[in-house]
Amino acid sequence: MAYDFTPAAADDLPPFQEHPEYTKGMAYVNAGQWQQALLSFQILQKIYPDQVEVKELLDEVQMRVTMARFQPPRKSKGRKRWSRRRFLSGALAVILLAMSMYAVYALWLNPLLGQEFRLRQVTRLVNQADEAIMSGDFAQARQALEQLQTILPKDPETKVVLARLEEAEKLAALYQEAQTLITAGSWEQALGTLTELQNLDAQYRDLPQLWQIVQEAQTLDRQFHEAEEAFAHGDWAAAIAQYEAVQQANMAFKFEEIEARFFESHLKYSQQLLTEGGTDPEQVAEALAQVSAALKIRPMDDKAIYERRLAEIYLAALTAVDQDQTIELLQTIYDQQSDYAGRAAAQFLYTNLLARGDTSLAAGDRTAAIADYQAAAELKVEDPSAAQEKLSALAQ
């Protein structure tokens, strides 16, 4: 990292051998710590740019550092790429180290700032900012850096850290906003916030996972609204299919609401099939299947149990071979619900009563015929005139 030092006049400086950085650098050399020695002699050269001996020392240490790095360490194959936040924290830590060295230099160079109190204050603020950044407490870090800027207004590194800190604060604010919107189920707004966050840092924290969650939720939400629209328009088959697609994608999504819609859609579809199917056994069998599906959702629901029992009786009446059994079953349904299956059950009962009455009359059983004709005439059907005419003819 470059250090923006402004060297004092040569006449104001002591011999470079008396400078603290020279002493520190030589100690590092004797200990074989070439990287640390390189940093000390770089600072020393900034202070004594015209000293040939300092330049020679710097060249020698630089060569040692290069030789030490000649064999690069092996990298673990399983090592994951640093996240943006870790990289930012590391970069800020390096900058803060440079700031502290700048502070040491500035305090040593300017006698007015050379008080031990100021040095301790600067060190404390640098450490405080570093710890706050590493823990994610950006407000505390900003406060420490602003105090440090007051003490060292010319330090360029403080401005750099503040700029990067502002970027980190913005990322954190956008991330928090996105989480709030996701919790509220505001998928469009959440997607907009995540897009803004992605433009700044595509790998910020768990942004890719949040992006996927929002996109999936948005798809589910769209499917749910389509199912709701079908439900509102009475398109029960479409509503059932779309609610089922939502649950297959994510069972937890609006679970209770979808289960309630599922149950009602199956019952309504069953009634629709009965009304449209009339006396078609296949349609009635499908209606029975829809009621059974509703009962899988709410096994103890009284209404669904009642509807299934009627559907079972009606299907048995339609498929019965014996006419007496058919009439008995249909009469059971009529007694409980006269308009069952859009009055198709009543009309079928009416037809069978007339047919049986005719059979009885042909067999000479006038009493049985009159009973069937009378029962047929009393049914709530669209046109009971045939039964009434037969009764009138018998009365004459």
C-alpha positions as CSV (number, residue, x, y, z in Angstrom):
1,M,0.0,0.0,0.0
2,A,1.3,3.5,-0.8
3,Y,1.9,5.9,2.0
4,D,1.4,9.6,1.4
5,F,4.1,11.1,3.6
6,T,5.4,14.6,3.2
7,P,9.1,14.6,4.3
8,A,10.3,17.3,6.4
9,A,13.3,19.5,5.4
10,A,16.6,17.6,5.6
11,D,18.0,20.1,8.1
12,D,15.2,19.4,10.6
13,L,15.8,15.6,10.6
14,P,18.3,13.7,12.7
15,P,20.6,11.1,11.1
16,F,18.6,8.2,9.8
17,Q,20.4,5.8,12.1
18,E,18.7,7.5,15.0
19,H,15.2,7.2,13.6
20,P,12.9,4.7,15.4
21,E,12.0,3.0,12.1
22,Y,15.7,2.3,11.4
23,T,16.1,0.6,14.8
24,K,12.9,-1.3,14.3
25,G,13.8,-2.4,10.8
26,M,17.3,-3.6,11.9
27,A,15.7,-5.6,14.7
28,Y,13.4,-7.3,12.1
29,V,16.5,-8.0,9.9
30,N,18.3,-9.7,12.8
31,A,15.2,-11.8,13.5
32,G,14.8,-12.8,9.8
33,Q,11.4,-11.1,9.6
34,W,11.9,-9.6,6.1
35,Q,8.4,-8.5,5.4
36,Q,8.2,-6.4,8.6
37,A,11.7,-5.0,7.9
38,L,10.6,-4.1,4.4
39,L,7.7,-2.0,5.7
40,S,10.0,-0.2,8.2
41,F,12.6,0.7,5.5
42,Q,9.9,1.8,3.1
43,I,8.7,4.3,5.7
44,L,12.3,5.3,6.3
45,Q,12.9,5.9,2.6
46,K,9.9,8.2,2.5
47,I,11.4,10.2,5.3
48,Y,15.0,10.2,3.9
49,P,14.5,10.0,0.1
50,D,18.0,11.2,-0.7
51,Q,19.9,8.8,1.5
52,V,21.7,6.2,-0.6
53,E,22.4,3.9,2.3
54,V,18.7,3.7,3.1
55,K,18.0,2.8,-0.5
56,E,20.6,0.1,-0.5
57,L,19.1,-1.3,2.7
58,L,15.7,-1.3,1.1
59,D,17.0,-3.1,-2.0
60,E,18.7,-5.8,0.1
61,V,15.5,-6.4,2.2
62,Q,13.4,-6.5,-1.0
63,M,15.6,-9.2,-2.4
64,R,15.3,-11.2,0.8
65,V,11.5,-10.9,0.7
66,T,11.5,-12.1,-3.0
67,M,13.6,-15.1,-2.1
68,A,11.4,-16.0,0.8
69,R,8.4,-16.0,-1.5
70,F,10.1,-18.1,-4.2
71,Q,8.4,-21.2,-3.0
72,P,4.7,-20.4,-2.9
73,P,2.6,-22.2,-0.3
74,R,0.1,-24.9,-1.5
75,K,-3.5,-23.8,-1.5
76,S,-6.1,-26.2,-0.2
77,K,-8.5,-27.4,-2.9
78,G,-11.4,-27.1,-0.6
79,R,-10.8,-23.5,0.3
80,K,-13.8,-21.4,-0.4
81,R,-13.5,-17.9,-1.9
82,W,-13.7,-15.2,0.7
83,S,-17.0,-13.4,0.9
84,R,-17.1,-9.7,0.1
85,R,-17.5,-8.9,3.8
86,R,-14.4,-10.8,4.9
87,F,-12.4,-9.2,2.1
88,L,-13.6,-5.8,3.1
89,S,-12.7,-6.5,6.7
90,G,-9.3,-7.7,5.7
91,A,-8.7,-4.7,3.4
92,L,-9.8,-2.3,6.1
93,A,-7.6,-3.9,8.6
94,V,-4.6,-3.4,6.4
95,I,-5.6,0.3,5.8
96,L,-6.0,0.8,9.6
97,L,-2.5,-0.6,10.1
98,A,-1.1,1.9,7.7
99,M,-3.1,4.6,9.5
100,S,-1.5,3.7,12.8
101,M,2.0,3.8,11.2
102,Y,1.1,7.2,9.7
103,A,0.0,8.4,13.1
104,V,3.3,7.2,14.6
105,Y,5.3,9.0,11.9
106,A,3.2,12.2,12.2
107,L,3.5,12.3,16.0
108,W,7.2,11.7,15.9
109,L,7.7,14.3,13.1
110,N,5.7,17.1,14.7
111,P,6.7,18.0,18.2
112,L,3.3,19.6,18.8
113,L,1.6,16.2,18.4
114,G,4.3,14.2,20.0
115,Q,2.6,13.9,23.3
116,E,2.2,10.5,24.7
117,F,-1.5,11.1,25.3
118,R,-2.2,11.8,21.7
119,L,-0.3,8.7,20.6
120,R,-2.3,6.5,23.0
121,Q,-5.6,8.2,21.8
122,V,-4.8,7.5,18.1
123,T,-3.9,3.9,18.9
124,R,-7.1,3.4,20.9
125,L,-9.2,4.8,18.1
126,V,-7.6,2.7,15.4
127,N,-8.1,-0.4,17.5
128,Q,-11.6,0.5,18.2
129,A,-12.5,1.1,14.6
130,D,-10.8,-2.2,13.6
131,E,-12.8,-4.2,16.2
132,A,-16.1,-2.5,15.3
133,I,-15.6,-3.2,11.5
134,M,-14.8,-6.8,12.2
135,S,-17.9,-7.2,14.3
136,G,-20.1,-5.4,11.8
137,D,-20.8,-2.4,14.2
138,F,-20.5,0.2,11.4
139,A,-21.9,3.0,13.5
140,Q,-19.2,2.5,16.2
141,A,-16.5,2.3,13.5
142,R,-17.7,5.5,11.9
143,Q,-17.6,7.3,15.2
144,A,-14.1,6.2,15.9
145,L,-12.9,7.1,12.4
146,E,-14.4,10.5,12.6
147,Q,-12.6,11.2,15.9
148,L,-9.4,9.9,14.3
149,Q,-9.9,12.3,11.4
150,T,-10.3,15.2,13.8
151,I,-6.9,14.3,15.3
152,L,-5.2,13.5,11.9
153,P,-7.0,15.6,9.3
154,K,-4.4,15.0,6.6
155,D,-4.3,11.3,6.9
156,P,-5.5,10.0,3.4
157,E,-6.1,6.5,4.7
158,T,-8.9,7.6,7.0
159,K,-10.8,8.9,4.0
160,V,-10.4,5.6,2.2
161,V,-11.7,3.7,5.2
162,L,-14.7,6.0,5.6
163,A,-15.6,5.6,1.9
164,R,-15.4,1.8,2.2
165,L,-17.3,1.9,5.5
166,E,-20.1,3.9,3.7
167,E,-20.3,1.1,1.1
168,A,-20.5,-1.5,3.8
169,E,-23.2,0.4,5.6
170,K,-25.2,0.7,2.3
171,L,-24.9,-3.0,1.7
172,A,-26.0,-3.9,5.2
173,A,-29.0,-1.5,5.0
174,L,-30.1,-3.0,1.7
175,Y,-29.8,-6.5,3.0
176,Q,-31.9,-5.6,6.1
177,E,-34.5,-4.0,3.9
178,A,-34.7,-7.0,1.7
179,Q,-35.2,-9.3,4.7
180,T,-38.0,-7.1,6.0
181,L,-39.7,-7.2,2.6
182,I,-39.3,-10.9,2.3
183,T,-40.9,-11.4,5.8
184,A,-43.8,-9.2,4.7
185,G,-44.3,-11.2,1.5
186,S,-43.7,-8.1,-0.7
187,W,-41.9,-10.1,-3.4
188,E,-41.8,-7.4,-6.1
189,Q,-40.2,-4.8,-3.8
190,A,-37.9,-7.4,-2.3
191,L,-36.7,-8.4,-5.8
192,G,-36.0,-4.7,-6.6
193,T,-34.0,-4.3,-3.4
194,L,-32.1,-7.5,-4.1
195,T,-31.3,-6.4,-7.6
196,E,-29.8,-3.1,-6.3
197,L,-27.8,-5.2,-3.7
198,Q,-26.6,-7.5,-6.5
199,N,-25.4,-4.6,-8.6
200,L,-23.2,-3.5,-5.7
201,D,-22.0,-7.0,-4.6
202,A,-23.3,-10.1,-6.3
203,Q,-21.8,-12.4,-3.6
204,Y,-22.8,-10.4,-0.5
205,R,-23.6,-12.8,2.4
206,D,-26.4,-15.2,1.3
207,L,-27.6,-13.0,-1.5
208,P,-27.8,-15.8,-4.1
209,Q,-29.9,-17.9,-1.8
210,L,-32.2,-15.0,-1.0
211,W,-32.6,-14.2,-4.7
212,Q,-33.6,-17.8,-5.3
213,I,-36.1,-17.8,-2.4
214,V,-37.7,-14.6,-3.7
215,Q,-38.0,-15.8,-7.3
216,E,-39.6,-19.1,-6.1
217,A,-41.9,-17.3,-3.8
218,Q,-42.9,-14.9,-6.6
219,T,-43.7,-17.8,-8.9
220,L,-45.8,-19.5,-6.1
221,D,-47.6,-16.2,-5.5
222,R,-48.5,-15.9,-9.1
223,Q,-49.7,-19.4,-9.3
224,F,-51.7,-18.9,-6.1
225,H,-53.4,-15.7,-7.5
226,E,-54.3,-17.6,-10.7
227,A,-55.9,-20.4,-8.6
228,E,-57.8,-17.7,-6.6
229,E,-59.0,-16.2,-9.8
230,A,-60.3,-19.6,-11.1
231,F,-61.9,-20.2,-7.7
232,A,-63.7,-16.8,-7.8
233,H,-65.0,-17.6,-11.3
234,G,-66.3,-21.0,-10.3
235,D,-63.8,-22.9,-12.5
236,W,-63.4,-25.6,-9.9
237,A,-61.3,-28.1,-12.0
238,A,-58.8,-25.3,-12.9
239,A,-58.7,-24.1,-9.3
240,I,-58.0,-27.6,-8.0
241,A,-55.2,-28.2,-10.5
242,Q,-53.5,-24.8,-9.7
243,Y,-53.8,-25.2,-5.9
244,E,-52.3,-28.7,-6.3
245,A,-49.4,-27.3,-8.4
246,V,-48.6,-24.7,-5.6
247,Q,-48.6,-27.4,-2.9
248,Q,-46.4,-29.7,-5.0
249,A,-43.9,-26.8,-5.4
250,N,-44.0,-25.8,-1.7
251,M,-46.3,-27.5,0.8
252,A,-45.7,-24.8,3.4
253,F,-46.8,-21.9,1.2
254,K,-50.2,-20.5,2.5
255,F,-50.9,-24.0,3.6
256,E,-54.1,-23.4,5.7
257,E,-55.6,-21.0,3.1
258,I,-54.9,-23.4,0.2
259,E,-56.3,-26.4,2.2
260,A,-59.5,-24.5,2.8
261,R,-59.8,-23.6,-0.9
262,F,-59.0,-27.2,-1.9
263,F,-61.7,-28.6,0.3
264,E,-64.4,-26.2,-1.0
265,S,-63.3,-26.6,-4.6
266,H,-63.7,-30.4,-4.4
267,L,-67.2,-30.1,-3.0
268,K,-68.2,-27.5,-5.5
269,Y,-66.8,-29.5,-8.3
270,S,-68.7,-32.6,-7.1
271,Q,-72.0,-30.7,-7.2
272,Q,-71.2,-29.3,-10.6
273,L,-70.5,-32.8,-12.0
274,L,-73.8,-34.1,-10.5
275,T,-75.8,-31.2,-12.0
276,E,-74.2,-31.5,-15.4
277,G,-74.1,-35.3,-15.5
278,G,-77.7,-36.0,-14.5
279,T,-78.1,-39.7,-14.7
280,D,-74.7,-40.5,-16.3
281,P,-73.1,-43.1,-13.9
282,E,-69.6,-42.0,-15.0
283,Q,-70.2,-38.4,-14.1
284,V,-71.7,-39.5,-10.8
285,A,-68.7,-41.7,-10.1
286,E,-66.4,-38.7,-10.7
287,A,-68.5,-36.6,-8.4
288,L,-68.1,-39.2,-5.7
289,A,-64.4,-39.2,-6.2
290,Q,-64.3,-35.4,-5.7
291,V,-66.2,-35.7,-2.4
292,S,-63.8,-38.4,-1.3
293,A,-60.9,-36.0,-2.1
294,A,-62.5,-33.3,0.1
295,L,-62.8,-35.8,2.9
296,K,-59.1,-36.6,2.7
297,I,-58.5,-32.9,3.6
298,R,-61.2,-32.8,6.4
299,P,-62.2,-36.4,7.3
300,M,-64.7,-35.4,10.0
301,D,-66.5,-32.7,8.1
302,D,-70.3,-33.4,8.4
303,K,-71.3,-31.8,5.1
304,A,-68.7,-33.8,3.1
305,I,-69.7,-37.0,4.8
306,Y,-73.4,-36.3,4.0
307,E,-72.6,-35.5,0.3
308,R,-70.6,-38.7,-0.1
309,R,-73.4,-40.8,1.3
310,L,-75.9,-39.3,-1.1
311,A,-73.5,-39.7,-4.0
312,E,-73.0,-43.4,-3.1
313,I,-76.8,-44.0,-2.9
314,Y,-77.3,-42.2,-6.2
315,L,-74.6,-44.1,-8.0
316,A,-76.1,-47.4,-6.6
317,A,-79.6,-46.4,-7.9
318,L,-78.2,-45.6,-11.4
319,T,-76.4,-49.0,-11.6
320,A,-79.1,-51.2,-9.9
321,V,-80.6,-53.9,-12.0
322,D,-83.8,-54.3,-9.9
323,Q,-86.4,-51.5,-10.5
324,D,-87.8,-51.7,-7.1
325,Q,-84.3,-51.2,-5.6
326,T,-83.8,-48.3,-7.9
327,I,-87.0,-46.6,-6.8
328,E,-86.3,-47.3,-3.1
329,L,-82.8,-45.7,-3.3
330,L,-84.0,-42.7,-5.3
331,Q,-86.9,-42.2,-2.9
332,T,-84.3,-42.1,0.0
333,I,-82.4,-39.3,-1.8
334,Y,-85.6,-37.4,-2.7
335,D,-86.8,-37.5,0.9
336,Q,-83.5,-35.9,2.0
337,Q,-82.8,-33.5,-0.9
338,S,-85.6,-33.1,-3.5
339,D,-83.4,-31.1,-5.9
340,Y,-80.5,-33.5,-5.8
341,A,-78.3,-33.5,-8.9
342,G,-80.2,-30.5,-10.3
343,R,-83.5,-32.4,-9.9
344,A,-82.2,-35.2,-12.1
345,A,-82.7,-37.7,-9.3
346,A,-86.3,-36.6,-8.8
347,Q,-87.0,-36.9,-12.6
348,F,-85.4,-40.3,-12.7
349,L,-87.6,-41.4,-9.8
350,Y,-90.7,-40.0,-11.6
351,T,-89.9,-42.0,-14.7
352,N,-89.3,-45.2,-12.8
353,L,-92.6,-44.8,-10.8
354,L,-94.6,-44.3,-14.0
355,A,-92.9,-47.4,-15.6
356,R,-93.6,-49.6,-12.6
357,G,-97.2,-48.3,-12.4
358,D,-97.7,-49.2,-16.1
359,T,-96.2,-52.7,-15.4
360,S,-98.6,-53.2,-12.4
361,L,-101.6,-52.0,-14.4
362,A,-100.8,-54.3,-17.2
363,A,-100.6,-57.2,-14.7
364,G,-104.0,-56.3,-13.4
365,D,-102.8,-54.8,-10.1
366,R,-104.8,-51.6,-10.2
367,T,-104.1,-50.7,-6.6
368,A,-100.3,-50.8,-7.1
369,A,-100.5,-48.8,-10.3
370,I,-102.6,-46.1,-8.6
371,A,-100.0,-45.9,-5.7
372,D,-97.1,-45.4,-8.1
373,Y,-99.0,-42.9,-10.2
374,Q,-100.0,-41.0,-7.1
375,A,-96.4,-40.9,-5.8
376,A,-95.1,-39.7,-9.2
377,A,-97.7,-36.9,-9.4
378,E,-96.6,-35.6,-6.0
379,L,-92.9,-35.3,-7.0
380,K,-91.4,-31.9,-7.5
381,V,-90.6,-32.4,-11.2
382,E,-90.9,-30.0,-14.1
383,D,-93.9,-31.7,-15.7
384,P,-95.9,-34.2,-13.6
385,S,-98.9,-34.1,-16.1
386,A,-98.3,-37.7,-17.3
387,A,-98.9,-39.1,-13.8
388,Q,-101.9,-36.9,-13.3
389,E,-103.5,-38.0,-16.6
390,K,-103.0,-41.7,-15.7
391,L,-104.7,-41.1,-12.4
392,S,-107.6,-39.3,-14.0
393,A,-108.0,-42.1,-16.5
394,L,-108.2,-44.7,-13.8
395,A,-110.6,-42.6,-11.8
396,Q,-113.0,-42.4,-14.8
